[in-house]
């Protein structure tokens, strides 16, 4: 099934209403990614490696995106989803 914008909105509504519970590891990853992105320690790779230092940010947000997609697929697989 293709990922459409409407499907993502339905997923977000399900999360907000409590119909779907996000796994704790996904919450921890989201909080850790946000804290790391706004912390001063995140600037160190950019200062040392220049633009190549953004690779750590891309990797971190990429892993978080994979966890969110996994949650969305888990929601789709649940009975009564959509």
Residue pairs with C-beta under 8 A, 6 or more apart in sequence:
1 7
1 76
3 72
7 72
7 76
7 82
8 72
10 82
11 20
11 71
11 72
11 75
11 76
13 19
14 20
14 75
14 81
15 21
15 22
15 75
20 71
20 74
20 75
20 78
20 81
22 71
23 67
23 71
23 74
25 67
26 67
26 68
26 70
26 71
29 63
29 64
29 67
30 64
30 67
33 60
33 61
33 63
33 64
36 42
36 60
37 57
37 60
37 61
42 56
42 57
44 53
45 52
45 53
45 54
45 55
45 56
46 53
46 54
47 53
49 55
75 81
76 82
